[in-house]
Amino acid sequence: GSSPRREPNTTGSVDEASVTVATPMDEEAFARRVGVWFEREGRETVPDRAYLRQMNMAIALAASRWNEFAAEPDAVDRMHAWLDEVERRAKARGAKARAEAFALVRAWMDEVS
């Protein structure tokens, strides 16, 4: 879902429904971290193109999931729970690139929290 963002009403006050819940994570820093990965870091650190592609898809999925959770008051906790589950599933299937990518996203979240 999208977060409800409204302008102040004509009296200058903001009604209760318009308050956006802040998350205890620096979302811009997280976005920059993801961007650096796609810009150059991924290619510089992962020489195997197929492995990198799999990591890139997992990182993109995680960033998209964060966008879904970000407006919720428990966004960071939900994101960590989701990462735990998808990493567990990836390991169970032997999907090393995905598991590594989800662990990397968790580390980035921890860096900016």
N, C-alpha and C positions, 0 to 999 in steps of 0.2 A: 503494500500500500504506500501511498504518498502521505507525507506529513501535512497536517492542516496548517497552512501559513496564511494568515489574513492581515490586512492592514488595520491600523487602529480605527475605531469608529469615529464619527464626526465630532465627538466630545473630546477626542484625544486619548481616551482610555482604551485599553485592549480587553475585549471580553475573554472570559476564561477559555473558551474553545480555541482561541487563536494562539495560545501559548505553545511554542515548540519545545519539546523536551530535549534538553542538552544531554549528550552522551559524555561519559568520562574518558573519551578518546579524542585525540586531535585528528579529526576526519581529513583535513587538508594534508597533514603530514602522511597519513596512511595512503591517500590518493597519490601523493608525490612518490612514495615508496613503490607503489604498484607501477606507476608510470616509468620510473627508472628501470625497473625490471624489464618492461617491454621495450624501452628505448635502447638499452645496451647491456645491462647487467646479465640478463638471461643468456644472450649470445656469448658474452665474455666468460661465463662460468660453466656453461653446459655445452660441450663440444658435439655431443650426439644430437643431431637434428630431430630425430623421432622422439627421443626422451624430452627434449626441450619443448616440442610441440605439445606433448602430453602435459608437461608442467604448465605451459602457457594456458591451456584450456582449463586446467584446475584452478589456476590463479584468477582467470577471468570469471569463472563460476563463483569463486569465493568473493570477489569484489562485487559481483552482482548480488549475491546473497546479503553482503553487508548493506548495500543500498536498500534492500527490502527491510532490514532490521533497524537501520540507523535512527529512525524517528521514535522508536519504542524506548520506554524507560529502562528496560532490561536488555538493551541491544548488545552490549558487550558480552553479557552472560549467555544470551541466546547464540551469539556468533561462536563463542568458545564451545558450547555444547554441539553446535552443528559441525564445527571443525573436528571435534573429537570423534563424532560419529562417522563422518565421511573419511577421515584418516583411518579409523578402525576398519571400515569396509574396504578401503583401498589396500591396506596391508593384508587383509584376509584373502583378497583376490590376487595378491602378488603384484599389484599395480604400484611399483616403487616410485615412479615419477609423480603420480598423483599424491601418494603419501608424503613424499618429500615436499611437494608444493604446498600442501595444506599445513605442514609443520612450519614452512617458511612464512606463510601468511600469519600463522599464530605468533611467530617471533616478531614480525613487523607490528602486529597489533600491540604486543607487549612493549615494544620500543616506544610507541607513541601514546601509551596510556599513562 
